[in-house]
Amino acid sequence: MGFFTLKVTPLLNTLSLVLIILLSNKTAVVVARRHAQTEKNSKIQNHDDLVTNLPGQPNVDFNHYAGYVTVNENNGRALFYWFYEAWTLPDEKPLVLWLNGGPGCSSVGYGATQEIGPFIVGADGNNLQLNPYSWNREANMLFLESPVGVGFSYSNTTSDYDKLGDDFTANDTYAFLHNWFLKFPLYRTRTFYIAGESYAGKYVPELAGLINERNKDPSLFINLKGILLGNPEISEAEDWKGLVDYAWSHAVVSDETHKTIRESCDFNSHNPLGNIVCNDAVGEVLRQYKKIDIYSLYTSVCIANSASSDNKALRVMLKNSTSKMMPRILGGYDPCLDDYAKGYYNKREVQKALHVNDGRQLKNWTICNMDIFDGWKQWKDSVLPIYKQLIDAKLRIWIYSGDTDGRVPVLSTRYSLSSLGLPITKAWRPWYNQKQVGGWLQEYEGLTFATFRGAGHAVPIFKPSESLAFFTSFLLGVSPPSHR
């Protein structure tokens, strides 16, 4: 789930220039080797899901795999994955599962294609460009399209699509992991982390909690060591209070609107929008946000798709005054970026290379499935109780927040973490990357929180170098540098 309006062409040109510079350096890692030459570097040999001849792909020195894992034999329910081995020493590096949210959005189309994967789809929707800041520089990266109905994932039982919610998703993802390990037994006992952003702020701790609980059975043990979350949805009350306060503090709404919300809205109540005054005032916040990019306050909107931006990426689910639900906003990216991915993944030759649907073309791949978003049946108001369980289990928990995101703003995250009441172990301070302030950092007993200065909802798009450095620190369990 995520986001925005960042112009992709200048970014890709910059990445290409960086790559050229790297390749011209005699000490650079040589990446222009054929797949046929690199398979010998991997301990996984002759795997059915090995991806070869992916259209437009740059030559790389690592293997990657894509395909399906069945999670329910009786219903014919299967989830699509794309797995990239680490650029170097894959047998020595951890395994990281990445999840996007929505709910209903694709981790392949977002995380793998726009953010942290090694291949970024070009503006023409035909070619892939190398991402020098891919997270598989430091880990083996597994991207999952979940739940069924997202991307290429499917069920042969139509009633499954009427049951989708947080618990359903967590259980299917748990089943996916165990069955994926049967395909890739070398990773069965590997150090394992889960990462994600936006609505995956629910998915990730829910899955981690399930793993932690079922690890009591040694036969089901998964070597989970920690979770990493970006701009995560955590608690409905704190998320909405933070969204409103952030909009006011960043001059998106008037003093009067903010005052009305503070006086009329009780976001902790069962039905805060039952108050029509509150309903109207919250609606005014969302209407003002439609005029800009809620996911990235200070970048331009994609004019060519402005209608799409209103109707999809910023789609608002405002309920009437009798609703017992808070309004929900899709965690969607900039439609300009989305269109590139849609063009690429709907190509027959691309789907064939990724082993989609046994070679039969799927003609309607979309980056977000709005039917899933609109019909989401069950979600937890707060995952803070799960945080407490994971902290007690001594898992590593790092949370980061792009500070120009209005959708799940830094204030929402700070409100949620404050409610945990954790003792501070290291006070608020800047952290650095390449001698520049990357953001600010505070460490608590059992949790680390950091901001990314000038980043929107999907932080790695805005701050690719800083994100890779931060990810590396997370894997090492070492705080980012606190001085130049």
Backbone torsions as a table, in degrees:
resi	resn	phi	psi	omega
1	MET	NA	142.5	178.7
2	GLY	169.2	-100.1	-105.4
3	PHE	179.7	-114.6	-117.6
4	PHE	-134.2	-154.2	-167.7
5	THR	-129.9	18.4	178.1
6	LEU	-67.0	131.8	178.4
7	LYS	-68.2	124.0	-173.0
8	VAL	-83.3	-31.4	-174.5
9	THR	-62.6	-47.7	176.8
10	PRO	-59.9	-36.9	179.1
11	LEU	-62.5	-46.1	-178.2
12	LEU	-67.2	-36.9	176.1
13	ASN	-61.4	-40.2	179.0
14	THR	-63.6	-44.0	179.6
15	LEU	-63.1	-39.2	178.8
16	SER	-63.3	-41.6	179.4
17	LEU	-63.1	-42.6	178.5
18	VAL	-61.2	-41.7	-179.8
19	LEU	-62.9	-42.5	179.4
20	ILE	-60.3	-41.9	179.4
21	ILE	-63.4	-43.2	-180.0
22	LEU	-61.9	-42.9	-176.7
23	LEU	-71.7	-22.5	179.0
24	SER	-81.7	-14.1	179.1
25	ASN	-80.9	129.0	-175.7
26	LYS	-62.8	-21.8	-179.1
27	THR	-91.9	-1.9	-177.3
28	ALA	-68.4	152.7	175.8
29	VAL	-71.5	131.4	179.3
30	VAL	-79.2	121.8	-176.7
31	VAL	-111.5	-5.0	-174.1
32	ALA	-89.6	62.5	176.9
33	ARG	-118.9	148.2	-177.5
34	ARG	-73.3	154.5	176.9
35	HIS	-57.4	-39.3	-178.1
36	ALA	-62.3	-25.3	-179.6
37	GLN	-88.2	-18.9	-172.9
38	THR	-96.9	-19.1	-176.1
39	GLU	-59.1	-29.9	179.2
40	LYS	-65.2	-19.4	179.3
41	ASN	-81.1	-8.9	-179.1
42	SER	-107.7	146.3	176.0
43	LYS	-80.1	-10.9	177.0
44	ILE	-88.6	111.5	-174.8
45	GLN	-113.1	138.7	171.2
46	ASN	54.4	42.6	-178.6
47	HIS	-80.7	137.9	-177.5
48	ASP	-60.4	-30.0	-175.7
49	ASP	-93.0	6.7	178.0
50	LEU	-59.6	130.7	-179.6
51	VAL	-91.0	123.5	174.6
52	THR	-131.7	154.1	175.7
53	ASN	59.2	37.2	175.0
54	LEU	-71.4	121.4	-175.5
55	PRO	-54.5	129.6	175.0
56	GLY	77.6	5.6	-174.6
57	GLN	-77.2	132.6	170.8
58	PRO	-65.7	153.3	176.1
59	ASN	-73.1	135.4	-176.9
60	VAL	-136.0	164.4	-176.7
61	ASP	-104.9	36.1	174.9
62	PHE	-146.4	159.2	176.7
63	ASN	-93.8	152.7	172.0
64	HIS	-141.5	155.7	-169.1
65	TYR	-137.1	146.3	178.8
66	ALA	-147.7	149.5	178.8
67	GLY	162.0	-156.1	-173.5
68	TYR	-116.9	149.3	170.3
69	VAL	-127.5	122.9	179.5
70	THR	-76.0	131.7	-180.0
71	VAL	-111.7	-11.8	176.2
72	ASN	-152.2	105.5	-176.5
73	GLU	-64.6	-43.6	-174.8
74	ASN	-62.3	-41.3	-177.2
75	ASN	-91.9	-6.4	-177.8
76	GLY	66.3	45.1	-177.1
77	ARG	-101.3	125.6	-174.9
78	ALA	-140.1	140.3	180.0
79	LEU	-109.2	140.0	-178.6
80	PHE	-93.3	136.6	179.3
81	TYR	-129.9	160.4	170.4
82	TRP	-137.1	121.1	-173.2
83	PHE	-119.5	124.7	177.2
84	TYR	-110.7	121.2	171.6
85	GLU	-66.5	155.9	178.1
86	ALA	-59.7	148.1	-176.2
87	TRP	-56.7	-40.0	177.0
88	THR	-136.2	152.0	174.7
89	LEU	48.7	52.5	-177.2
90	PRO	-61.5	-28.5	-178.8
91	ASP	-75.8	-8.6	-179.3
92	GLU	-108.5	-7.7	-173.0
93	LYS	-106.1	156.3	-176.3
94	PRO	-70.5	169.8	174.9
95	LEU	-106.3	132.2	179.9
96	VAL	-125.5	124.6	172.6
97	LEU	-92.3	127.9	178.2
98	TRP	-110.2	133.7	179.0
99	LEU	-127.7	130.3	164.3
100	ASN	-95.3	174.0	-173.0
101	GLY	-122.8	-104.5	-176.1
102	GLY	119.2	-76.5	-6.1
103	PRO	-68.2	146.8	178.7
104	GLY	115.5	5.7	-175.2
105	CYS	-107.0	155.3	-169.2
106	SER	-91.0	128.1	174.2
107	SER	-73.8	-24.3	174.6
108	VAL	-71.7	-47.2	-178.0
109	GLY	-70.5	-30.7	-178.2
110	TYR	-98.8	-77.8	-174.8
111	GLY	-55.2	-50.0	-175.1
112	ALA	-74.3	-34.9	-170.8
113	THR	-96.2	-29.8	-173.8
114	GLN	-113.6	-19.3	-167.7
115	GLU	-119.7	-72.8	-165.6
116	ILE	-122.1	2.2	176.8
117	GLY	-80.8	167.3	-177.6
118	PRO	-75.7	-17.6	-177.4
119	PHE	-120.8	126.4	178.2
120	ILE	-111.5	130.0	-178.5
121	VAL	-69.1	132.0	179.4
122	GLY	-73.6	167.4	-175.3
123	ALA	-64.7	-21.2	179.3
124	ASP	-85.0	-4.9	179.8
125	GLY	71.6	12.3	-177.1
126	ASN	-113.8	-35.7	-172.4
127	ASN	-114.1	160.9	175.2
128	LEU	-112.7	139.4	176.8
129	GLN	-115.1	147.0	-176.4
130	LEU	-72.8	135.2	177.0
131	ASN	-100.1	107.0	-177.9
132	PRO	-68.8	-10.5	-179.5
133	TYR	-110.2	24.7	178.8
134	SER	-61.2	141.4	-178.9
135	TRP	-71.9	-12.6	175.5
136	ASN	-77.3	5.1	166.2
137	ARG	-65.3	-29.0	-172.9
138	GLU	-118.9	-10.4	-176.3
139	ALA	-155.9	162.5	169.7
140	ASN	-81.0	122.4	-169.5
141	MET	-109.8	126.3	-179.3
142	LEU	-117.1	118.0	-179.9
143	PHE	-107.7	134.3	-174.1
144	LEU	-126.4	133.6	172.7
145	GLU	-93.3	108.1	-172.1
146	SER	-145.4	143.5	0.2
147	PRO	-82.1	-168.4	176.4
148	VAL	-57.9	144.1	-174.8
149	GLY	98.8	-16.8	176.1
150	VAL	-89.0	129.2	176.4
151	GLY	56.1	-123.0	-178.2
152	PHE	-93.2	-3.5	-179.2
153	SER	-73.7	146.7	-172.7
154	TYR	-151.9	167.3	168.2
155	SER	-134.3	143.6	175.1
156	ASN	-84.6	-1.8	179.5
157	THR	-112.7	107.9	-171.8
158	THR	-62.3	-28.7	-179.0
159	SER	-65.6	-19.2	177.5
160	ASP	-60.3	-34.6	-176.8
161	TYR	-70.8	-13.5	178.1
162	ASP	-92.0	1.5	-175.5
163	LYS	-114.2	5.1	-169.3
164	LEU	-69.7	134.4	178.3
165	GLY	-170.9	-173.0	-175.6
166	ASP	-61.3	-49.3	-176.5
167	ASP	-66.8	-41.7	177.5
168	PHE	-57.1	-45.7	-178.5
169	THR	-65.1	-44.0	-179.9
170	ALA	-61.9	-42.7	-178.7
171	ASN	-67.8	-40.7	177.7
172	ASP	-66.7	-39.1	179.7
173	THR	-67.6	-37.0	176.0
174	TYR	-62.3	-45.4	177.8
175	ALA	-63.2	-39.7	177.4
176	PHE	-56.1	-47.6	-176.6
177	LEU	-58.6	-48.5	-178.4
178	HIS	-63.5	-39.1	179.5
179	ASN	-75.0	-31.3	175.9
180	TRP	-65.6	-37.5	178.3
181	PHE	-63.9	-26.2	174.6
182	LEU	-68.5	-33.5	175.9
183	LYS	-73.7	-35.3	-175.2
184	PHE	-126.8	70.5	-173.8
185	PRO	-62.9	-21.2	178.6
186	LEU	-62.7	-20.4	-177.6
187	TYR	-100.4	4.5	-172.8
188	ARG	-59.3	-38.2	-178.4
189	THR	-111.4	13.5	-177.0
190	ARG	-68.1	147.0	171.1
191	THR	-53.9	130.3	-167.9
192	PHE	-130.5	136.9	175.6
193	TYR	-131.1	156.2	174.5
194	ILE	-120.9	134.1	-179.8
195	ALA	-135.1	157.3	177.8
196	GLY	176.9	179.7	-176.4
197	GLU	-142.9	162.5	174.9
198	SER	59.1	-121.8	-178.3
199	TYR	-66.2	-16.6	170.9
200	ALA	-65.5	-10.1	169.4
201	GLY	-59.5	-22.1	170.7
202	LYS	-90.2	-49.0	-176.6
203	TYR	-54.3	-48.4	-170.1
204	VAL	-64.9	-54.5	178.6
205	PRO	-64.8	-32.4	177.6
206	GLU	-63.3	-44.0	177.3
207	LEU	-66.7	-42.7	179.5
208	ALA	-61.6	-40.0	178.0
209	GLY	-63.6	-39.1	178.5
210	LEU	-65.2	-43.9	178.0
211	ILE	-62.3	-46.2	-179.0
212	ASN	-59.6	-40.8	-179.7
213	GLU	-67.5	-45.1	-174.8
214	ARG	-82.3	-10.7	175.5
215	ASN	-67.1	-8.5	175.2
216	LYS	-63.4	-24.2	174.4
217	ASP	-91.8	111.6	-175.9
218	PRO	-56.3	-28.6	-178.9
219	SER	-71.9	-16.4	-179.3
220	LEU	-106.2	7.3	-170.6
221	PHE	-61.4	129.7	171.3
222	ILE	-119.8	131.7	-170.2
223	ASN	-80.9	58.5	-178.2
224	LEU	-74.0	127.8	-178.5
225	LYS	-113.5	-19.6	-178.5
226	GLY	177.6	174.1	178.7
227	ILE	-132.7	149.0	179.7
228	LEU	-130.2	125.8	-172.7
229	LEU	-129.6	133.8	177.7
230	GLY	-113.4	129.2	-179.1
231	ASN	38.4	56.8	-170.3
232	PRO	-86.3	141.9	165.4
233	GLU	-71.4	128.3	-175.4
234	ILE	-123.0	-54.3	-175.1
235	SER	-140.6	127.0	-175.0
236	GLU	-53.7	-47.8	-175.6
237	ALA	-63.6	-49.7	-178.7
238	GLU	-68.5	-36.7	179.3
239	ASP	-61.3	-43.5	-178.1
240	TRP	-74.6	-37.7	175.9
241	LYS	-61.7	-42.2	179.1
242	GLY	-66.3	-39.1	179.1
243	LEU	-61.3	-45.1	-178.5
244	VAL	-67.2	-46.8	-178.5
245	ASP	-65.4	-37.7	179.2
246	TYR	-65.7	-43.2	179.2
247	ALA	-59.1	-41.9	179.3
248	TRP	-69.0	-45.2	-176.5
249	SER	-68.6	-16.9	177.5
250	HIS	-109.7	21.8	170.8
251	ALA	62.1	29.7	175.6
252	VAL	-83.4	-33.0	178.9
253	VAL	-127.5	165.3	-175.8
254	SER	-78.6	163.9	173.2
255	ASP	-58.4	-38.9	-176.8
256	GLU	-65.0	-44.0	178.8
257	THR	-62.7	-44.3	-179.9
258	HIS	-63.4	-41.2	179.2
259	LYS	-63.2	-41.0	179.2
260	THR	-61.4	-42.6	179.7
261	ILE	-65.3	-44.0	-178.9
262	ARG	-63.1	-32.5	-177.2
263	GLU	-87.0	-25.7	-171.5
264	SER	-112.8	-16.1	-174.8
265	CYS	-105.1	128.1	170.9
266	ASP	-114.4	93.5	-174.2
267	PHE	-68.4	-12.0	176.7
268	ASN	-86.4	-8.9	-178.1
269	SER	-77.3	164.6	-177.9
270	HIS	-67.1	-31.8	-176.8
271	ASN	-140.2	72.1	-174.9
272	PRO	-61.9	-28.8	-178.1
273	LEU	-88.0	4.4	171.6
274	GLY	-63.9	-20.6	173.7
275	ASN	-83.5	112.3	-174.9
276	ILE	-62.7	-31.2	178.1
277	VAL	-65.5	-43.5	176.5
278	CYS	-63.2	-44.2	-179.6
279	ASN	-56.0	-48.0	-178.1
280	ASP	-66.3	-39.1	-178.0
281	ALA	-69.2	-42.1	175.7
282	VAL	-63.0	-39.4	176.3
283	GLY	-59.5	-34.9	177.7
284	GLU	-66.4	-38.5	175.6
285	VAL	-59.0	-47.3	-177.5
286	LEU	-68.6	-34.5	177.3
287	ARG	-65.6	-39.3	178.3
288	GLN	-67.7	-36.7	178.9
289	TYR	-67.1	-25.9	178.3
290	LYS	-66.0	-18.8	-177.7
291	LYS	-80.9	-17.1	176.6
292	ILE	-128.0	-161.3	178.0
293	ASP	-104.8	106.9	-177.6
294	ILE	-59.4	-25.9	-176.5
295	TYR	-86.2	-10.0	-177.9
296	SER	-160.6	92.7	-167.8
297	LEU	-62.2	-30.4	-168.3
298	TYR	-112.7	17.7	173.0
299	THR	-112.2	160.9	-176.9
300	SER	-74.6	152.0	175.1
301	VAL	-80.3	161.8	178.4
302	CYS	-85.3	96.5	-173.8
303	ILE	-59.7	-39.0	-176.8
304	ALA	-60.7	-24.4	-177.9
305	ASN	-123.5	35.2	-175.1
306	SER	-61.3	-37.7	178.4
307	ALA	-65.2	-42.3	177.9
308	SER	-61.9	-37.4	179.6
309	SER	-60.5	-43.3	179.5
310	ASP	-67.0	-41.3	-169.3
311	ASN	-88.0	-21.1	-177.0
312	LYS	-119.6	-69.6	-171.5
313	ALA	-62.1	-31.7	-179.5
314	LEU	-112.9	25.2	-176.6
315	ARG	-61.1	130.1	-175.4
316	VAL	-110.5	131.2	176.3
317	MET	-102.1	79.8	178.0
318	LEU	-87.4	121.0	179.7
319	LYS	-93.3	160.0	179.3
320	ASN	-76.7	178.2	-170.3
321	SER	-67.2	-13.1	178.7
322	THR	-90.9	-3.5	-177.5
323	SER	-69.8	148.0	174.4
324	LYS	-99.9	8.5	-177.1
325	MET	-111.3	149.4	169.6
326	MET	-74.8	154.0	173.3
327	PRO	-62.4	146.8	-179.0
328	ARG	-123.9	145.4	178.7
329	ILE	-121.6	131.8	177.4
330	LEU	-61.1	134.6	171.7
331	GLY	-83.7	83.7	-176.5
332	GLY	-116.2	156.0	-179.0
333	TYR	-88.7	176.9	173.2
334	ASP	-54.9	126.5	-178.6
335	PRO	-62.1	-23.4	176.9
336	CYS	-63.7	-44.0	177.7
337	LEU	-69.0	-39.1	-178.3
338	ASP	-59.2	-40.4	-176.4
339	ASP	-64.4	-34.2	178.6
340	TYR	-63.7	-44.8	180.0
341	ALA	-65.3	-41.2	179.9
342	LYS	-61.0	-42.6	179.3
343	GLY	-62.8	-39.2	-175.8
344	TYR	-73.7	-48.1	-172.3
345	TYR	-78.6	-7.4	173.3
346	ASN	-92.9	3.2	176.7
347	LYS	-78.9	133.3	-177.8
348	ARG	-57.9	-42.8	-176.2
349	GLU	-69.5	-29.6	176.1
350	VAL	-69.3	-47.4	179.7
351	GLN	-62.1	-38.0	178.4
352	LYS	-63.7	-43.3	179.7
353	ALA	-64.0	-30.7	-179.0
354	LEU	-91.1	5.7	177.1
355	HIS	63.2	38.7	-179.2
356	VAL	-82.6	128.0	167.8
357	ASN	55.1	37.5	178.3
358	ASP	55.1	35.0	176.7
359	GLY	84.6	-6.7	178.3
360	ARG	-85.8	128.1	-171.5
361	GLN	-66.9	130.2	170.8
362	LEU	-96.0	119.9	-168.5
363	LYS	-95.3	-1.6	-173.3
364	ASN	-129.0	38.0	174.7
365	TRP	-62.9	128.7	176.0
366	THR	-128.6	151.6	-176.6
367	ILE	-73.3	-27.8	173.6
368	CYS	-136.9	135.7	178.2
369	ASN	-97.4	104.9	-175.3
370	MET	-69.1	-24.4	176.5
371	ASP	-64.6	-38.5	177.2
372	ILE	-66.7	-45.9	-179.2
373	PHE	-59.4	-48.2	-177.3
374	ASP	-67.8	-31.6	-173.0
375	GLY	-103.0	13.4	-177.6
376	TRP	-56.9	120.8	-168.2
377	LYS	-88.0	-31.1	-170.6
378	GLN	-149.7	131.4	174.6
379	TRP	-148.9	157.2	178.9
380	LYS	-88.1	134.2	177.0
381	ASP	-61.7	-32.2	-178.3
382	SER	-150.5	140.6	172.9
383	VAL	-106.7	12.6	178.3
384	LEU	-59.0	-38.3	175.2
385	PRO	-59.6	-34.7	177.6
386	ILE	-69.4	-38.6	175.0
387	TYR	-53.2	-45.8	-178.1
388	LYS	-61.4	-39.9	178.6
389	GLN	-64.4	-42.1	-178.5
390	LEU	-70.0	-35.1	175.2
391	ILE	-64.1	-43.6	177.7
392	ASP	-62.0	-30.7	179.7
393	ALA	-81.4	1.0	176.9
394	LYS	66.5	27.1	174.3
395	LEU	-76.0	149.9	175.7
396	ARG	-76.6	125.3	-179.1
397	ILE	-127.2	112.8	175.6
398	TRP	-119.2	135.7	178.9
399	ILE	-127.0	134.5	177.7
400	TYR	-128.3	156.2	-173.9
401	SER	-142.6	119.3	169.0
402	GLY	-68.2	128.7	-169.4
403	ASP	-89.8	8.2	172.4
404	THR	-114.3	19.5	176.7
405	ASP	-91.4	127.4	175.7
406	GLY	-95.2	-14.5	-175.1
407	ARG	-74.5	-54.1	170.3
408	VAL	-125.3	77.7	-169.6
409	PRO	-70.8	165.5	-178.9
410	VAL	-57.2	-32.2	179.0
411	LEU	-64.6	-39.6	178.5
412	SER	-58.7	-46.6	-178.6
413	THR	-65.1	-41.1	179.8
414	ARG	-65.6	-39.0	177.0
415	TYR	-62.5	-43.9	-179.1
416	SER	-64.0	-46.3	-178.6
417	LEU	-66.4	-35.7	178.3
418	SER	-60.6	-36.9	-178.2
419	SER	-67.9	-17.2	176.9
420	LEU	-73.2	-25.6	178.0
421	GLY	66.6	34.3	-177.5
422	LEU	-77.6	139.9	174.2
423	PRO	-63.2	140.5	177.8
424	ILE	-83.9	129.0	178.9
425	THR	-101.4	-31.8	175.4
426	LYS	-138.7	125.7	-170.2
427	ALA	-71.0	165.7	179.0
428	TRP	-53.5	129.9	-177.1
429	ARG	-161.0	159.1	175.9
430	PRO	-73.8	152.1	168.6
431	TRP	-120.7	154.9	-168.1
432	TYR	-123.8	150.1	170.3
433	ASN	-140.7	126.4	-178.3
434	GLN	51.8	43.4	175.0
435	LYS	68.6	11.7	177.1
436	GLN	-117.5	151.4	177.4
437	VAL	-68.4	116.4	176.9
438	GLY	-82.2	-27.2	-179.2
439	GLY	167.1	-156.1	179.1
440	TRP	-124.9	159.2	-169.4
441	LEU	-142.3	141.1	170.9
442	GLN	-140.9	137.8	-178.7
443	GLU	-113.0	132.4	179.1
444	TYR	-113.0	171.0	174.4
445	GLU	-71.6	101.4	178.2
446	GLY	99.4	2.4	-175.8
447	LEU	-160.6	143.5	176.1
448	THR	-120.3	134.1	178.7
449	PHE	-124.1	134.2	-179.8
450	ALA	-138.3	150.9	172.0
451	THR	-108.1	156.4	171.8
452	PHE	-114.1	116.3	-175.5
453	ARG	-69.3	120.0	175.9
454	GLY	80.0	18.8	-179.7
455	ALA	-108.3	144.1	176.0
456	GLY	-87.2	-156.4	-169.8
457	HIS	-62.4	-46.0	177.6
458	ALA	-96.5	86.9	-169.3
459	VAL	-53.2	-43.9	-174.9
460	PRO	-61.9	-24.0	177.2
461	ILE	-68.4	-39.7	-177.1
462	PHE	-81.4	-37.0	-173.7
463	LYS	-131.0	69.0	-174.4
464	PRO	-65.3	-43.8	-179.8
465	SER	-66.0	-46.8	179.3
466	GLU	-61.6	-39.0	-178.7
467	SER	-64.6	-43.4	178.9
468	LEU	-63.9	-41.4	178.6
469	ALA	-63.4	-42.0	179.5
470	PHE	-65.4	-42.7	178.2
471	PHE	-59.9	-42.4	178.5
472	THR	-61.8	-42.8	177.3
473	SER	-61.4	-40.9	178.3
474	PHE	-59.6	-47.9	-178.7
475	LEU	-61.4	-36.5	-179.8
476	LEU	-79.4	-16.8	-175.5
477	GLY	69.5	29.5	-177.5
478	VAL	-120.0	132.8	-179.4
479	SER	-59.8	142.9	172.8
480	PRO	-58.2	156.8	-179.1
481	PRO	-55.8	137.6	179.6
482	SER	-105.7	14.7	176.1
483	HIS	-153.5	163.2	-178.2
484	ARG	-67.3	NA	NA
